Amino acid sequence: MANDEAGKKYMSIVCPTNTAIDQLNKAVEAQPFNVKASTTAAAAARDSYRKQIEAFSDEKVLWPATVKADIAKMAEETYSDLTGAANLASQTTESNFNAAWNAWTSSTATVTAQKVRLKLGLSSDAMGSCKTK
């Protein structure tokens, strides 16, 4: 796979998750806090993380050698975020949601993502590069 094709494939995988995380952050920051809206957004993020892991783990996709190991590493690192989002999605009270939110330790996948973006010639602006024109 050529770098330009790999870049498009990469963006098609990560942008839905980036959007889901943006929606989760907005739900959590909304005033007044709404547990149902926040857990719904967390469930969407959880499902998106899972799809991202599955897509990055698809052995049929022949990533360029320059990013192949990084893509595999991102898939592994994203399990931590999948777990955090799943925990949030299962909460039923504001206090439990807040405790789960505060306990969520983000993965290092964002660091690896920046390596992939650099190697594929993509913007380092993870959110801005996913916005549709």
C-alpha positions as CSV (number, residue, x, y, z in Angstrom):
1,M,0.0,0.0,0.0
2,A,1.4,3.4,-1.0
3,N,1.7,6.1,1.7
4,D,-1.2,8.2,0.3
5,E,-3.5,5.3,0.2
6,A,-2.4,4.3,3.7
7,G,-3.0,7.8,4.9
8,K,-6.6,7.7,3.6
9,K,-7.1,4.3,5.2
10,Y,-5.7,5.5,8.5
11,M,-8.0,8.6,8.5
12,S,-11.0,6.5,7.7
13,I,-10.2,4.4,10.8
14,V,-9.3,7.0,13.4
15,C,-11.7,9.8,12.5
16,P,-14.9,8.1,13.7
17,T,-13.2,7.4,17.0
18,N,-11.9,11.0,17.3
19,T,-15.4,12.3,16.6
20,A,-16.9,9.9,19.2
21,I,-14.3,11.1,21.8
22,D,-15.1,14.7,21.0
23,Q,-18.8,14.0,21.5
24,L,-18.1,12.2,24.8
25,N,-16.1,15.2,26.0
26,K,-18.9,17.5,25.1
27,A,-21.4,15.4,26.9
28,V,-19.3,15.3,30.1
29,E,-18.7,19.0,30.0
30,A,-22.4,19.9,29.4
31,Q,-24.2,21.7,32.2
32,P,-26.2,20.4,33.9
33,F,-24.5,17.1,33.8
34,N,-26.7,14.3,32.2
35,V,-25.7,10.8,33.2
36,K,-27.8,9.2,30.3
37,A,-26.2,11.4,27.6
38,S,-22.7,10.8,29.0
39,T,-23.1,7.1,29.2
40,T,-24.6,7.0,25.7
41,A,-21.6,9.0,24.4
42,A,-19.2,6.7,26.3
43,A,-20.9,3.6,24.7
44,A,-20.4,5.2,21.3
45,A,-16.8,5.8,22.1
46,R,-16.4,2.2,23.4
47,D,-17.9,0.8,20.2
48,S,-15.7,3.1,18.0
49,Y,-12.5,2.0,19.9
50,R,-13.4,-1.6,19.3
51,K,-13.9,-1.0,15.5
52,Q,-10.6,0.9,15.4
53,I,-8.8,-2.0,17.1
54,E,-10.4,-4.5,14.7
55,A,-9.5,-2.4,11.7
56,F,-5.9,-1.9,12.8
57,S,-5.6,-5.7,13.6
58,D,-7.0,-6.7,10.1
59,E,-4.1,-8.8,8.6
60,K,-5.6,-8.3,5.1
61,V,-4.6,-4.6,5.2
62,L,-1.0,-4.3,4.0
63,W,0.3,-1.2,5.8
64,P,3.6,0.3,4.5
65,A,6.6,-1.1,6.3
66,T,7.3,2.4,7.7
67,V,4.1,2.3,9.8
68,K,3.2,-1.4,10.1
69,A,4.7,-1.9,13.6
70,D,3.2,1.4,14.8
71,I,-0.2,0.4,13.6
72,A,0.0,-2.8,15.5
73,K,1.2,-0.9,18.5
74,M,-1.7,1.5,18.3
75,A,-4.2,-1.4,18.2
76,E,-2.6,-2.8,21.4
77,E,-2.5,0.6,23.1
78,T,-6.1,1.3,22.3
79,Y,-7.4,-1.6,24.5
80,S,-6.8,0.7,27.5
81,D,-9.1,3.4,26.1
82,L,-11.7,0.7,25.1
83,T,-11.7,-0.4,28.7
84,G,-12.0,3.1,30.1
85,A,-14.9,3.9,27.7
86,A,-16.6,0.6,28.6
87,N,-16.4,1.4,32.3
88,L,-17.9,4.8,31.7
89,A,-20.7,3.4,29.6
90,S,-21.7,1.0,32.4
91,Q,-22.2,3.7,35.1
92,T,-25.7,4.6,36.4
93,T,-25.1,7.5,38.7
94,E,-23.2,10.8,38.4
95,S,-20.9,10.0,41.3
96,N,-20.0,6.6,39.8
97,F,-19.5,8.2,36.4
98,N,-17.2,10.8,37.8
99,A,-15.2,8.2,39.6
100,A,-14.8,6.2,36.4
101,W,-14.0,9.3,34.4
102,N,-11.3,10.3,36.9
103,A,-9.9,6.7,37.0
104,W,-9.6,6.5,33.2
105,T,-5.9,6.6,32.4
106,S,-5.6,7.4,28.7
107,S,-3.4,5.2,26.6
108,T,-0.2,6.1,24.9
109,A,-1.9,5.5,21.5
110,T,-2.0,9.3,20.9
111,V,1.8,9.3,20.9
112,T,2.0,6.4,18.4
113,A,-0.7,8.1,16.3
114,Q,1.5,11.2,15.9
115,K,4.3,8.9,14.7
116,V,2.0,7.4,12.1
117,R,0.7,10.8,11.0
118,L,4.2,12.1,10.6
119,K,5.4,9.0,8.6
120,L,2.3,9.2,6.3
121,G,2.5,12.9,5.8
122,L,-0.7,13.6,7.6
123,S,-1.6,16.6,9.7
124,S,-0.7,16.4,13.4
125,D,-4.1,18.0,14.2
126,A,-6.0,14.9,15.1
127,M,-9.4,16.6,15.5
128,G,-9.0,19.3,12.8
129,S,-7.9,16.9,10.2
130,C,-11.1,14.8,10.7
131,K,-13.5,17.6,10.3
132,T,-15.5,17.5,7.0
133,K,-15.4,20.6,4.9
